[in-house]
Amino acid sequence: MGSNIVFVGESWGEDEARFQTPFIGTPGQELSRMMAQAGYGNKALPYNFTSSTRMMNYWDNYNFTLLNVFNERAPKNNAELFYAKIQDKTPINRKLPRRKFGTSNHYLREEYAHHVDTLHKQLERIKPNVIVALGNTALWALGLPPSISKLRGNVMVSKWGKVIPTHHPAAVVRAWSNRTIAVLDLHKALRESKSPDISAPERIIWTEPTLEDCYKWWEDYGSKTDLLAIDIETLMKTQVAEIGIASSPTMALHIPFVYKENNIYKSWWSDAKTEAAAWDFVEMVCHSAVPKIGQNVLQYDAYFMAKALGIPILNIAQDTMTLSHCWQPELEKSLGFLGSLFLSEREWKSIRTHTDKGDDA
């Protein structure tokens, strides 16, 4: 398994610096427990296990590859001191994102550049199927935006392979509420370690349809499915900008109503009569007997459609946000968060190039 998955942390702590071995202190012990819970096959350690020496022997029993960005302890135990506010001529600074501490941009100090170069060479040699980036520093060293809060759990692409970011175990120890999320991320990384490829399904989405296209799609796909997914996007929470309807995970219809040109919002349809006919199609779909599912569809989409347009969405079978409340009441419920747990593809909002909507729903 070690060649398929690599864990990358930040730097040595006190115990790691003493033995010059990564992940043998408290964070390493917690990482081992989370890995065991995520299904990696290692023995779960009790919480009274505190020996760094025994921890070295513990990792030797398994074929896990554990690396750090910096193979030394941070100066004065402050990781910010690996960086300086003034950019020097270190070539690595031209390849990697800037680090922001407080309101200031920081750049890697020249005397620590060899650590990052070593990490890159190790990854080039190992060629893992997936890299688990433990914390912001690992993300930064892989050339990715150092923002665990936004990117954790999502499949990212780096020069050295596929990346799954998650919370560093030291951060988990400080903020225990992140532990369940980190375990789920590690479980996802284990699934992703079976292949170096991003396993995004091939989708067919009918976009910019005519009225004839809409009814053709409904005849061929929408009316024949057992479950119809529906999602609206609103403009300034006053008008429906577009509606997405999916008959399966790989087949969908996108119906636009508003687009922006030269900072002016315009109707997608050629005239009012045609737009009214498009709304008649939407009403037919919403009133159909086909069971429907959506994210927050009960509290937002259905309410908005009924109140603003007089078109209630009938026969709602499930709401994924409500289901997530039942599954894990204490976790976040946004669609992006749920996608980070359950989807095996790139996080869609980070690869979107533009949007004409006023809302980022």
N, C-alpha and C positions, 0 to 999 in steps of 0.2 A: 504493500500500500504506500510505502514511503516515496516511491518514485512517481506515484499518481497524484499525491497531494502533499503540499508543502505549507507549513505554518510560518508566517513572518511576523515577528513582534518588533518592539522598538529598540530597547537596549538592555544591558545587564542591570539587575538590581544588586543589592549588597551580597546576597548568597551567590548569584551568578558570577559576580566579579571575583569572589574568593576562589571559586573552583573553575572559572573561565568556561562555564557551560550554561547554555540557555535554559530557562524555564525549570529551575529546580527550587525556587523559593515559593512563597505563598501563591503568587499568580500562576506559576507552573503547576502547582498542586491543584488549584481550582480548574485550570485548563484540562487537566487529566480527568477530573470528575465530570466536567461538562462533556468531554469527548466520550466517556463511558456511557453517559446518559443518552448521547446522540447516536450510539450504536457502533462505535469504532472498535469494539472488541477488547479494549483494555480493561484492566481490573479497576473497579471504583475504589478510591482511597477514602478511608475514614477521616473525619475532621480532626482527630487527634494525631494524625500523621504530620509531623513537622520536621523531619530530618532531611536536610539537603543532600547529605551523602547517600542515604537510601533512595532519594529521588533520582539521583544519577543512575543508580542500578535499575530503578524502575523503568526509566526511559530506554535503557539498554535492552530490555526484554521485548521491545516493540520496534517495528520498522517505520517509525514516524520521523519525518524530516522537520526539525525545528530550527529556524534561523532567526536572526535579528538584523535590523538595519544597521545598528551600531554594536560592534562587539567590544564594548567597554561600558563602564558605568558613566552616566551623565555627569559632567563637571558640577560639583556642589550638589549633586543629586537633582539637578534642574535641567530637564531636556531642552529647554529653550536656549541653553548655552552652547548647544551644538551649532547654533545659527548666529548670524550677526545682522544688524540692520542695513549695513552697507554691502552691496554686491561686489565681490571681487572677481578675478578672472578665472575662477575655477570652472572648467568646462561643464561639470555636472550641473551647475546652476542654469545653464542654457537649455538643459534637457528636461528639467523637473519643474513642477509648479512652485510658486512662492509659498512660504509658510507665513501665516498671519497669526501673530500673538498680540492680543489686545486690538489696537487699531493700526499697528505697524506691520509692514511686510518684512520678512526676514529671509536670509539666504544662508545656505550651508557654508560653514567656515572651511577654508582650504585644508586645514589639518585633519578634518574628518571625512574628506571626500573619498579616501581609499576604502572606507567602510562600505559606502554605497556601491562603489565599483566592484568590490568583492561580492556583495549580495547579487549584483547583476550577473557576474560570471558564474556564480553558483547556480542561479536559476537557468542560465543558458546551458549549463552542463547537465542539470537534472531534467529539464524539459517536463515539468509536471503537467498533469491534466488540469489541475486547478490549484491556485494559490489562495490560501486563506489569509487575508490582510487583517491582522489584529490591531486595530486602531488607526488613527489618522497618520502617524508617521510611516507606517507600512504602506498605506495608500499613496502618500506623497512619494515615497521611494520607488513606487511602481509607475510613477508618472501620471497618477490619477488625482482628481481633486481631493484634498484631505478633509473630507466631510463625512464621517461615519454616520452622523445623525440623518443625512439625506441618502446615503448610498448603501448602508448596511443591508445585507441580505440579497442584494441584486447582483446579477451576473454582469461583470464589467470586463472590458477587453484591455489588455496591456501588451506591451512589446514582448513580454515574457510568458504570455499565456492568459488563460481565463482566470478571473479573480472573483472571489466572494469575500466582501468585507464584513467584519463584525466587530463587536466591542472587544477591546483588549481585556484579558482576565483580570488585570489589575484594576481596570475601570469597573468591572463587574463586582469585584470585592468592595469597592467604594460605593457603588450604586446597585444594590442587590436586585432591584426591580428589573434590571436589564438581563438578568441571568436566563430567564425563560427564553427571551428573544435570542440570546447568544447560542443557546442549545439548539434552537430551531434552525439558526443559520448554519451551525456546524453540521446538523443533519442534512441540510440542503447541500452543503459542500461535499459531504460524503456521497450523495447521489450524483453530483456533478463530476466527481473524480473518476467516474467510469469512462469518460471520454473527454478529449481536449476540445471538442466541438461545442458550440452553442446550439442547443437542440430546439430552436424556435420552429414551430410548425409553419408550413406553407399555408398562408391564408388567401382567400379570395374576398375582396371587398368591392362591391359595386358603388362607385362614387360618381358624383355629378350625373345622376340618373334623369332621364325623361320620365314623364308620367307613365308611358308605356313600359319603361324599364322597371318601374316600381311594381306595377301589377304583374309583370312577367316574373320578377323575383318572388313575389308573394305566391304566385301559382306554382312555381317550381320548388321553392324552398320553405318560405314562411308558413304556408298553410299545411305543410306536411310534417312539421317538426312536432315533437312531444313537449318542447319547452322553448320559449322564445325570450331571448334577452333583449331588454330595451333600456336605452339611456338617453337623456336629453342634456344638452348644454345650453345654458341661458346667457343672454347678453345683459350685463348689469343687473341681473336678477329681475328683469322686467319683461324679457321677450325670449322666446325660444330661438336660438341661433341655428341649431342642427339637431337631428335625431339619428341615433344609431340603433339598428335592429339586427340581431344575429339569430340565425336558426341553428347554429352549431358553433363549436370553438373555432372553426375555420371558414365559415361562410357568413357574410354580413352585408347589409345594405346601409349606406350612408345618405341621408336626405338633408341637404343644406337648405336653409331659409334666408340667412343673412350672410353677407360677406363684406369685407372692407376694402375699399379702393380709394387711394389718395386721402386716407383718414376720414372717409365718408362711408357709412354703413348703407348698403343697398340690398334690395331683395334679390335673391338668387333667381327667382322665376321671372319670366319675361313680362308678365302682366298680372293684374290682380285676379283675373278670372282663372288663370293657370295656377297661381299660388293657392287660391281657394280650393281648386281641385286636388292639389297636393295635400292640403289639410284634410280633405275628405278621405284620401287614402290613409292618412295617419289615423283618423278616427275609426276607420274600418279595422285597422290592425289592432288598435287599442281596445276595441269592443269585441274582438274575435274571441272565440271560445278556447283558443290555444292558451295553455297555462304560461304565465310570464314570470320572469325573474329579473332582478336588477340590484344594483348597489345603492342602498338608501332610497329605493324606489317608493317605499311606503310613506316615508316622511317628507321626501322632496319631490321626486319626479311626478308621482301620482297626484300629490297635492297641488303642485304648480300647474299641471295640465288641466286639472278640474277647475281650479280657481281662475286662471288666466285665460283659458281657451274654452272652457266648458266641455272638455273631452276627458272624461275619467278613464283611467287604465283599469280595465276589468280583468278578473280571473288572475290576480297576482298569486302565484304559488309560493314563492320564496323571496326573501330579501337577504342578500349576502351579508349586509351589515348586521342585520338582526341575528342571522345564523352565527356570525363571529362573536356576538355578545354571548350567545349560548355556549359556544365552544370555549372561549377564553375571556371571561368578563373583564379581566384586569388589563388586557392588551389593547393597543390602538386598533381602530376599526376602519381607517381610511383604505381606499382601494389600492393606493400605492403600497401601503404596509402589507395588505393581504397578498398583493402580487409579489412582494419581496419574499414571502414565505412559500408560496405555492407555485409560482411560475418559473420555468427553466429557460428564461430568455432575458435579454437586456431590459433594463428599466426604461419604459417608454418615454417618460417625461424628460429624461436626460438626453435623449437622442432626437427629440422634437426640435425642428429648426425654426418654426414659426407657428403662430396661431392668429386667427382673425377674431377670436372671441374676446369679450371684455372680461369674462370670468375664467379663472384657472381652476375649474371644477375637477 
